[in-house]
Amino acid sequence: NVTIRPRQPGSSFKPLVYATAFEKGYSPQTILFDLLTTFKATPEDYTPHNYNDHYFGPVSIKKALAGSLNVPAVKTMYLVGVENVLNVVEKMGYSTFGDRSRFGLSIVLGGGEVKLLEHTAGYATLAAEGEYREHMAILKITDKDNNTLEENKPEDNRAKKIFEKQTARQITDILSDNNERAYVFGAKNYLTLADRPIAAKTGTTNDFKDAWTLGYTPSLAAGVWVGNTKGQAMRGSADGSAVAAPIWHEFMEKALAETPKENFNKPESVSLPNKPMLNGQLATPLKILVDKTTGQMATSQTPPELIEEKTFQEVHNILHYVNKNNPLGGAPKEPWNEDENYTNWEVAVEKWAKENNYGIPLELKNEYENAHNNENTPSISISSPANGAVITDSNLNINVNISAKRTINKVEYYLDAQKLA
């Protein structure tokens, strides 16, 4: 009975990780770079790939979850912490994460097994705006004379608060937005219903042994698993959207037929912290003083009249601005020294920034060619008239000796700050 047996959930586990991230201070607007990235990990480094090996650069968490992108999901798992996610899901009744030494960053992509019944209860928690209740299969047992032998009263099944309402609403808002997922799943898919809003997510294991679709309305959650009970891989590209979603869609249509249409509550609009990437701001303005003569950075020896200010857009990975253990706190003073993954994340971002004309151009950084330095400073001396000479003629003949490594365009002559020629 696969309903109560552990199976890898694929990407259907992602919403629970993102919900944990929202609880910690991240938001649907937070930007993460969807770029091929290597993570420091034990016993060996880990390089996750997107489903089709296509990468979208900077994306909001909303876009990343809606399109089920893998790299931003793994980055979110790293930012939140594996232990924190496992603490949350165990409060929601997941019973398959006992030996935590087995699990790492890959559980956000389905690297840890779950039970369909418990996983559906997890989605029901999102439907109930963050409140978890234990699943209850049997309500009452009576004998032949209709005497009650045992009874489970739903009103006695107390709710346990797992997420803030705002968090659950944010996840629901993403999972119910078909326009947001269309760039990956297409506008026409099995994750929508014609007559009412519905939230849904698919999942697929790499070897096509497990395909999932889970989703909900405010009052009904359902989960579908498709695969072989003995664990063999399915034939072809049997992903969740192709083999599980049609079953889930048909069930939800029939189960909800002739029931009142229900709408989800929208998340509140909240002010975001003044921190790039965390608040959805991709680039920050960087003002640089540039030498008009060379087009390079001005130095202390550049004449003021040859200096102009230029503004460039600076881009960094989120670890440049955020301490993952306290994302709403102060920015790291030396982020490159404070997080083991900073360098790997930044290398990928620097490459993207260069290809997309962000940051300071390399030629601007090459100050060694700057015209206004000691090596290039011109030498000038007046050979005539001599120092201390008395001039009586109305004609003033002046001879100057000039040497310069670079070309001399002109010489200006001044007498008591008045330009003569």
PyMOL commands that set and color helices and strands:
alter all, ss='L'
color gray80, all
select helices_A, chain A and resi 2-4+10-24+61-66+70-80+82-91+100-102+105-109+116-127+154-156+165-175+178-185+240-256+304-306+318-320+335-338+342-355+362-365+367-369+374-376
alter helices_A, ss='H'
color red, helices_A
select strands_A, chain A and resi 6-7+31-34+57-60+114-115+131-132+140-142+148-151+160-161+199-204+211-216+221-226+284-291+307-314+379-384+399-403+414-415+418-419
alter strands_A, ss='S'
color yellow, strands_A
deselect
rebuild
show_as cartoon
